[in-house]
Amino acid sequence: QCVCSYCAIPIEQLLTRSKATRYVYPRQLIIYLLMRYSMLSPSAIALHFGVLERSSVYKAYHTINNRRRVETTVQQDINNITIKINNYVPLTLNYRTATLQAVDL
């Protein structure tokens, strides 16, 4: 969600097979962050996206990893998204009152 809001793209668009740069770059960022900061395997990440092979996950990770070394904007995007993730307050829906509430961590 943090990447989607940062890039102003609906999550449904990121899960499509579109190869448009507008969708590919954010999708690659998500994969990079998942590979780097989560305990998910490349196969699990591929399953989450539904259409990717494990090799596509590795390719996306290496693409962003290489680009961040050369393009300062890519590293800035990673830093900004990481800050958003660290400041993210998960919400839950209270079904009795139909309101969103912050989750106590």
NORLINPE-V710095 format. One record per run of one state. SS is the DSSP state (hx for helix, st for strand, lp for the rest). FROM is the first residue (numbers start at 1). TO is the last residue. Records with the same first field share a line. If there is no record, write none. Layout:
SS = FROM-TO ; FROM-TO
This chain:
lp = 1-1 ; 8-10 ; 15-20 ; 38-41 ; 50-53 ; 71-71 ; 88-90 ; 95-98 ; 103-105
hx = 2-7 ; 11-14 ; 21-37 ; 42-49 ; 54-70 ; 72-87
st = 91-94 ; 99-102
